[in-house]
């Protein structure tokens, strides 16, 4: 895979994660599955949890981190540790 194609994938993933719509994440996953050699598509409940976990990992989605952490905790999943970049004190 070429670096440009990988960057296209990452940018597209960030855009689809911003929708917070598991159906759109599923569609994106299926479009890239072969090119990125992704593992089998997880079940819906796992996919939704993975969506929120990925949101927490994208610095460009920092405005959604708190909401996704809350969703994960409310549904019994471990939430990623909040980084210093996510804390309100550093947002000033």
Secondary structure, DSSP 8 states (H G I E B T S, - for coil): --HHHHHHHHHHHHHHHHHT-HHHHHHHHHHHHHHHT------HHHHHHHHHHHHHH-GGGHHHHHHHHHHHHHTT-------GGGSGGGG-
